[in-house]
Structures are given as C-alpha cells and as structure tokens.
C-alpha cells in the first residue's frame, strides 16, 4: 500500500477469502482505491470490495507492459508496479461486467463445455464400434430407434461392450436435455430476452450467437468503432510495421475465444441466408481463399450486431431503410 507520493505505507499478503478481506478493509484509512490484476478470483473480489472503496480497478494483464516486460517478476514486484501505475493514473483497466451478467455468462460457458463433452462421447461410441468391427450407419447412429435396434440385433456387439455403449448413450441424452434447458432458461431471462430477440432478426444470428454476443460483450459502449469490436472478437490479424515496411500477421491470439468461434461458425452459414452477406463472401472468395471469405463475413456480422445494439431496433437492410425513409 502506497500514498500519492509513492511512500510505502504497508506491505503484506492477504488470503483470497472474504473473512481476510473484511479484516484488511477495516485497517485502511478512508477514502482508498484498490487495483488488482485480472485473475480467476477477480470477479467476486471486485464485488466484495466495491461497496467499501472509492474505486476498484482491474488491470488489463496484456496491456500492463510494466509487468510483462520486467526482468524480475514476482508477486511483490508486480503489486508495487500496479500500485505505481494506479497512483500515476497509468493503469490500463479491464471492462468489468456486473455480477448478474457474469452469472449468466458462466451458465452459457458451461453449456459450451457440455457440447464438447457430448461430441467426445459421440466420437467414443463410434470408436468403440469400429474397434469391434461393427458395421453401422454413421448418419443414423445417434437416433434413438436405430441405436436401440443396433444394440439388440447386431451380433458383432459383444456382451462386454453393450454396457459401455448404453452408458455413453444415456449420458449423451442427459447432456442434450441439460444443454437445451440451459439455453431455454437464458432466452427467457428478463435481463436478456428483449436484446437477444432483436439480435436474432439479423440473418444467421441464432440464439447461441445472440446470447454469446450479449453476455461476452455486455455494454457495446465500450467499443468506439466497428474495428475495435472486430479486434476484440479476434477477427483481424496482427500487424508489424517499421518505416514503410508493413508485415501482416495471422489472426491474433489476443481475443475473446468464445465470440470468435461462434461468429466464425455463424459466418459459414450466413451466405445462404443473406444476399448481402453472400456478396461479401463471393467477393473475398474470388481472391482464392475460402477461410478469409468466412472471416470477412464474420466481420460484417460484428458490424450488424453492433448496429442493432446501438440502435435499439430490429435489423433492417440498408436499402430497405433508405426506401422507408
């Protein structure tokens, strides 16, 4: 802890528990401001300290170059540099969403985990059947009637294999029901419902894409331009330049991976549903790269999502909007 002149008032370690934080807060002179790095503990600590502090600031770990570029790095040195950045007003801050949004975002990310587990189990069923030399129709394998008939009538499925296949099948069904229930609950949530329904008026934007945008982005006012939103979603490459030399790098790893994956999947479907997005895709594909064409469509989707959120109305194609005017 330092004062405005940089004098160290106290040093120490505080356990990440509510009881320890409460005891520490009582020892502080008021008013006080606290800064911390973004970690897995940040959310609840931020909420816990906010009512007591003049301000609680969360440092952006990638933008905090004073720590990232240090030759010596440990918690004590990191804390001192964060404190110096705070008192000099050089601290790059993260956008902190509300506790309500974080809880709903956790639910959506858990649904994504369930989807991955579902795919793994489906692949495991196929693997076990192939290892046993069982011939099956892969398009129908996970349909209830076909799977039941396969288990009852195929002589190549051994007695030892049947229980494993049955367990996998039961788990797949249970995960599918849980995933659907989570999505239904989020779509009906009063905090999200109106905004999600507006976003779903955009071609190729379904409930998953809309929910992911709402819960990962939170407030679109944090983006001053479409380019900034595109960068956050990981849909542009890095760039390095020196004098007149400009080097384009691959898609940056500094992104929101949840938004990136959802938007790219939506972009693959979008040209079939929207003539405007089909033109974007075809124009880029003529240059000889289908993946870049999908990225271009994903960028356009970001522009659409941002425009709908800012306007507060449903999506309208630009030509139709001009005709109506």
Secondary structure, 3 states (H helix, E strand, C coil): CECCCCCECCCCCCCCCHHHHHHHHCCCCCCCEEEEECCCCHHHHHHHHHCCCCEEEEECCCCCHHHHCCCCCCHHHHHHHHHHHHHCCCCCECCCCCHHHHHHHHHHHHHHHHHHHHHHHHHHHHHHHHHCCCCCCCCCCCCHHHHHHHHHHCCCCCHHHHHHHHHHHHHHHHHHHHHHHHHHHHHCCCCCHHHHHHHCCCCCCCHHHHHHHHHHHCCHHHCCCHHHHHHHCCCCEEEEEECCEEEEEEECCCCCHHHHHHHHHHHHHHHHHCHHHHHHHHHHHCCCCHHHHHHHHHHHHHHHHHHHHHHCCCCCCHHHHHHHC
